[in-house]
Amino acid sequence: MTATQTSPSLNEAQPTTAHLPQIHEPRNAGMDLDLDWVRAVQANTSAIERRCATLPGRRSVKKDHQAAWLLKAITMIDLTTLSGDDTAGRVKRLCAKAAHPVRADIMEALGMTPITTGAICVYHDMVETAVEALSGTGIPVAAVSTGFPAGLSPFHLRVKEIEESVKAGAKEIDIVISRRHVLTGNWQALYDEMRAFRAACGEAHVKAILATGELGSLRNVARASYVCMMAGADFIKTSTGKESVNATLPVSLTMIRTIRDYHARTGFRVGYKPAGGISKAKDALVYLSLIKEELGNHWLSPHLFRFGASSLLGDIERQLEHHVTGHYSAAWRHPIG
Ligand SMILES: O=C[C@H](O)COP(=O)(O)O
């Protein structure tokens, strides 16, 4: 497809950052811990699983519409590297990819103006490198702080790590909660911890990683979601990517329904970030349709939705190349992201 052949549907959905709505809505200020609300929360696991089982089969966006949704998905990726062998070189390459996530010839064939990913997500040690590499792009750096991924280092060091990441230039902080507070029903401890993390973030936005694969039940996932939102989380995020079970559709449905309910009761919109194991374009489309159906179009924006993913971008780029050329290239031709 050439630029002149670009269909109206693709242009209408043009997902460049310049076209994104500038949302000036208040951050979630949180509220006092409402234990009655938290304890009343239930989750009907079989109903949630039944609803989720219908989702992939109902995905129906095709051709130009699918390309438009995939481009939109890119703008909502926290392009991630969280490996023990991360180097400055790898982070710089990832930052270059975040600034130009799709090959120029594919973008030209689609008739699209430039887009970027939503953010880069790295360990604290790599924040300065990423901030420097992204200078002038407007792409924020997210740091996983607080003893990621287990979150079991001394509390004062977890708070200090947040402060150091913010000082190094991180605009977003992905914290990990203490799973034991959920497993023992110590909601006050979880609330106090989250509140302290939010305070340490200052102006930086805070995403609360629940590590849902370690919380035991969807009811615990829902209760932990509410407590973190009450304590002022800007986003709730499923997983570190290091648990044996990471983002799933039932967990996502559970969490986004708590977001919907919290918004209805408080007026605050909290963002959602599924993370871990999302590596296929078709899965990204299912997540986006779930968000659209459950939360509405307002949430389909980097302000309120992110994918935490290290290898999703490569598959999306491959699908976009197929869309414009009719051929799939080998995965190694899109080696980063
Ligand atoms: O927060 C992001 C995750 O760690 C990424 O997980 P992934 O490598 O499975 O995509």
The ligand as a MOL file (V3000), in Angstrom:
LIG
                    3D

  0  0  0     0  0            999 V3000
M  V30 BEGIN CTAB
M  V30 COUNTS 10 9 0 0 0
M  V30 BEGIN ATOM
M  V30 1 O 7.2960 -5.3260 32.6430 0
M  V30 2 C 7.5740 -5.9530 31.6760 0
M  V30 3 C 7.9180 -7.3720 31.6560 0
M  V30 4 O 9.0020 -7.6670 32.4610 0
M  V30 5 C 8.1830 -7.8270 30.2590 0
M  V30 6 O 8.0050 -9.2030 30.1840 0
M  V30 7 P 8.3550 -9.9940 28.8420 0
M  V30 8 O 9.8430 -10.0010 28.7320 0
M  V30 9 O 7.7800 -11.3610 29.0710 0
M  V30 10 O 7.7270 -9.2950 27.6930 0
M  V30 END ATOM
M  V30 BEGIN BOND
M  V30 1 2 1 2
M  V30 2 1 2 3
M  V30 3 1 3 4
M  V30 4 1 3 5
M  V30 5 1 5 6
M  V30 6 1 6 7
M  V30 7 2 7 8
M  V30 8 1 7 9
M  V30 9 1 7 10
M  V30 END BOND
M  V30 END CTAB
M  END
